[in-house]
Amino acid sequence: MDQETLQVDSFDDALHVDTEPYLLFITNENCYFCDMLDPVIAHYLRNYNQIPLHILEADEEIKDSLTACSANSKTCLTGTPGLLEVDNGTVNWAVQGTDPVNDKLKEIALSDQP
């Protein structure tokens, strides 16, 4: 992909990489469904990217911090792939799974304002 993967120690660090709104794609090297989204992510980065997109490779420690949340938390993901919109450390929304991530990126790409 055209975007460098974030080098962070925790999910919380990934929420504070920028003060402007950005998307955070959460993947895992052993995730078949994440691999299916690689061309979609690359296409978004090349052709749209009106909201910057960062990629987070979720190791076991990061995956644990993602799933250790309350049921009503916007950051509660039970696995990968996941996509979040982050604005100054706050998660505005999160989607999980191949189709929801693909659909959300299409929605953002086709909208004038995300």
Number of C-alpha atoms within 10 A of each C-alpha: 13 10 13 10 15 14 11 15 12 17 18 13 12 19 21 14 16 13 11 12 17 22 21 21 24 24 25 19 11 10 12 13 15 20 16 13 18 13 11 16 22 15 15 20 18 12 9 15 17 14 17 16 21 19 19 22 18 23 14 10 11 19 20 16 16 20 14 14 14 9 10 7 12 15 24 18 24 15 17 24 26 23 28 25 22 22 17 13 18 14 18 12 13 21 22 19 17 18 13 15 22 17 12 16 21 14 13 16 17 11 9 8 9 12
